[in-house]
Amino acid sequence: MAQVVRDLPEEIKVMTEIREWDMSNRDHMDEFKRDRVKKLPSIAINGELVYESLIPDQEELIDMIRKRLNREQTK
């Protein structure tokens, strides 16, 4: 999962803040609880869990990020 996110095109990376948490790190447990993550791998966009136990392909992830960003901009 992390590699799919790391490989995002630069045009998407500049519009996003990418943070990665390791479930074995106690300091990151609050982040998992906040985003209601129960299974790995998972991706949350704007605090909303979008993918859980699923690794999307690059196009699907890019489309989802764009949709979420557009939704936020129209609010």
GIJOFEN-V21557 format. One record per residue. N is the residue number from 1. SS is DSSP state (h for helix, s for strand, l for the rest). PHI is phi in whole degrees, 0 to 359 (999 if undefined). BURIAL is b if it has 9 or more other C-alpha atoms within 8 Angstrom, else e. Layout:
<<N:SS:PHI:BURIAL> <N:SS:PHI:BURIAL>>
This chain:
<<1:l:999:e> <2:h:300:e> <3:h:293:e> <4:h:300:b> <5:h:289:e> <6:h:298:e> <7:l:273:e> <8:l:301:b> <9:l:298:e> <10:h:303:e> <11:h:298:e> <12:h:276:b> <13:h:302:b> <14:l:290:e> <15:l:266:e> <16:l:232:e> <17:l:243:e> <18:l:258:e> <19:l:232:e> <20:l:239:e> <21:l:240:e> <22:l:256:e> <23:l:297:e> <24:l:280:e> <25:l:265:e> <26:h:301:e> <27:h:294:e> <28:h:269:b> <29:h:300:b> <30:h:297:e> <31:h:294:e> <32:h:296:b> <33:h:294:e> <34:h:301:e> <35:l:272:b> <36:l:58:e> <37:l:281:b> <38:l:244:e> <39:l:227:e> <40:l:246:e> <41:l:284:b> <42:s:217:b> <43:s:227:e> <44:s:247:b> <45:s:238:b> <46:l:54:e> <47:l:78:e> <48:s:252:e> <49:s:294:b> <50:s:249:e> <51:s:231:b> <52:s:223:b> <53:l:59:e> <54:l:212:e> <55:l:253:b> <56:l:286:e> <57:l:284:e> <58:h:303:e> <59:h:297:e> <60:h:297:e> <61:h:295:b> <62:h:299:b> <63:h:300:e> <64:h:294:e> <65:h:298:b> <66:h:299:e> <67:h:300:e> <68:h:294:b> <69:h:295:e> <70:h:297:e> <71:h:297:e> <72:h:293:e> <73:h:288:e> <74:l:272:e> <75:l:284:e>>
